Amino acid sequence: MLKIVTIGVYGFTAETFFETLQTAGVQFFCDVRWRRGVRGAAYAFANHKRLQARLESLGIAYHHRRDLAPTPEIRQRQSDADRRGRVAKRKRASLSAEFVSAYQAEILSDFDPHEFIAALPEGARVVALFCVEREPAACHRSLLAEKLHRVEGIEVEHLQPRS
């Protein structure tokens, strides 16, 4: 039985991030970021080259799916909403209606959950969807996971730091 977990980077240390993935039994890691870097020394472990190397050492397959990331134009809609609401990106608790609408229309409308599942490596039972935001509801990965659940009935769990 396939299970989807989602995870962000904010709030984790390198140690707790990789420990959380291992505890969850992740076998396949799907990076759904547009740009595969994170600012700040505390999160350097999530920059794609370091991330890929560490995942490989843990026996976790890595795949980048830029096609599932919000485009810069869609991200700008969220930035505008954050600015209007005076919300810092790392403090955001939910996505704006404008972002959700644009992401669903421009990205999820072409997303085929069955094709996504069929492309997974044989034997992959726990798949992580990764972006940066701490709160799942503040990140497009939750919208992607929701569609996989709704269309394919896949169990979804949101992994978060323990603080």
CORHUQUI-V969934 format. One record per helix or strand. SS is the DSSP state (2 for helix, 1 for strand). FROM is the first residue (numbers start at 0). LEN is the number of residues. If there is no record, write none. Layout:
BEGIN
ss = {SS & SS}
from = {FROM & FROM}
len = {LEN & LEN}
END
This chain:
BEGIN
ss = {1 & 2 & 1 & 2 & 2 & 1 & 2 & 2 & 2 & 2 & 2 & 2 & 1 & 2 & 2 & 1}
from = {2 & 13 & 27 & 40 & 47 & 60 & 65 & 71 & 88 & 96 & 107 & 112 & 125 & 135 & 139 & 154}
len = {5 & 11 & 4 & 6 & 10 & 4 & 3 & 14 & 3 & 10 & 3 & 6 & 5 & 3 & 13 & 5}
END
